[in-house]
Amino acid sequence: MTILQAKTEHIEAILALQEKYHVSNLTEEEKQTKGFVTMKVTPEQFVELVAKSGVFIALADDGHLAAYALTSEWAYYDQWAIIQIMKATLPHFRLSDSELTTENSIQYGPVCIDEAFRGGDILTKLFDAIQNYYAPIFPFAITFINKQNERSMRAHAKKTPLSIVGEFTFNGNDYWALACKINKETEIKN
């Protein structure tokens, strides 16, 4: 397994993986068993985020895309309404004794792992690569997980240092807000 920052040539495979697990394409049973992503990213938005070094991927030994994780500064994510709600509640979130702000944190997610590759250490490796990249710039990472997506919550609780710092509601859905201090050092390939 190789962890690296995505390039333009990876976008088609990333879009296919997003469609495979997007909440709008799954039955209620599949949402419970497979997990899902809720944020829909367009091809143009992926091109922009790849150019900003905000897409991390895991490639299997055969070159198959096993997973992707997105991350960037908050300003990039302003184009999604859910981020506006999360930013409005951010002043209420704290990690230990630290105030969490858009100036001292990055927004992490969504992350999507193909079910054929789940259960190993891909999530940990992706998250470590993100922490390593952003450690010189931001002290904290923040994300959100739909409370119906128990699979994602379990994976993040087990495989990342993220912990719940609050919750909020958007579009009739309840979300956990999670955060952690960025402090890992992991080598990634560019």
N, C-alpha and C positions, 0 to 999 in steps of 0.2 A: 504494500500500500504506500502510495506517495501522496504527501500533502503539499500543495502548492497554491500560489495565487493564480486564479483563472486568467486565461487569455481569450481574446475574441473567438478563437476557434472552438472554445468549450461551450459557448453560449447555447448552441442548438441542443446539446445534450442536457444542459442545465434546465432549459425550458421544458424539455420532455419529462425530466424528473419532477419538475414543479407541477406539470399537468397531471402526472400519475398520482400525486398525493395531495392535490389541491382539494380543499373541503368541498368545493362545488362539484367535484367529479366523483365523490364517494358516497356510498349508501351509509345509512346510520350505523349499520353493523361494521362496515369497513372503517368508519371514523374511530370506532372503539378499538378495533383490533390492529389497525395499521398506523394510527396516528395521522396527522394531517398538517398542512400549512394553510394559513388563512390569507396571507398577504399575496396578492397577485402582482407580479413584477413583469412588465412588458419587455419585449426584446430591446427596445430603445433604452429603457431604464437599466437593463443588464449591461448594455454597451457602456453607458455612462459610469456605472458602478465598477465595472472591470477596469475602466480607464483610471478610476480613483483608487485602485488596488483594494477594493472592498468586497471581492468575492474570493473565498477560499474553497478549494475543492479537494476531494480525496479520489485518487485514481487507483483502481485495482491494478494488479500486475499485468493484466492483459490490456490495460488502457481504458477499460470501462469506467464511466463516471459512477462512483459509489455514493458520493454525497457532495453537498454544497452548504456553505454557511455564508451569510451576508453580514456585513458590518460597515458602519461609517459614522461620521459625525452626525449629530442630530439634524443639522440644516438640510442634509440630503434627504432625510426621511420625512421632512415637512410636507411632502406631496401626498402623504397618506393621512386620511382623517383620524385614524386610530392613534397616530403619533401625536396629533394635536391634543387629544384627550389625555394621553399618557403624560405629555409635557405639562399639562395643566395640573396634574396630580403629583408631579415630581417633587415639588417643595415639601410634600408630606412624607417622603421616603428618606430613610436614613440607614446607613450601614455602619454598625458600631456607633461611633460618635461623629461620623462624617456626614455632612449634608451632601446629597446627590443633586447635581445640577447638569444642565446641558453643556456647561463649560468644562466640567471635570470628568465627563464620562463619554463613552461611545455607546451607540445603540447597536446591539448584537441581535441578529436574526433577520429573517427566518433561517432555520437550518432544516435540511431535508436529507435523510439517509435512505437509500434504497433498501427495502426489507431484506433483500438477499445478503446484505452486508451488516445488518444490525446485530447487536449483542457483543460486539468486540470493542475495540478501543478507538474507533473512528471519531466519535464525538469528542472524546478527550483530546485526541491529536489535533482535530480542527480547532478546538477551543484554545489549546496551548499555542498554536500558530498565531491565532488572532491576538492572544495576550502578548506574545513576543513582539508582534508587529506594532501594537499600540502602546506598550509599556513606556517607551520614551516620551509619549505625548499625553496620555490620559491615565489617571490613576484608577478609574472605575469602568466597568462594563455593566450595562443594564439591558434587560430584555423583558418580554412579556410572553405568557403562555395562556392560551384559552383553557379555562378550567375544565372543559369537556375533553381536553386532550391529555388524558391521564398518562398515556404512553410517553409523551414528550416530557411531562413533569417528572416522571420516575427516572427517565434517562438523564435529564439535567441534574436531578438531585444526586444521582449516583456517580456521574461521570464528569461533572464540572464543579467548580467551587461556588457556583451561583446559589444564593439562598433567597427566600421570599422576604421582600422588604415592604410589600403592600399589595393592594389590589385596586382594580377600577372596573368600570362597566363601559362597554361601547357597543352600540348597535344591538342591544338586547342580550349581549354575551358578557359573562364575567371573566376577568383575566387576573392572573397573578402577575405582579411585577417582581422580578428577581434581579439581584445585583451581586457583584463581587469586586474585590480589589484585584487589579491587574498586577501580577507579580511573577509570572512564569517566564522561563527562558527556554524556548524550543527552536531549533533550527528549521527553517523552511526553505524551500527551493523557489527561486524566482523564475 
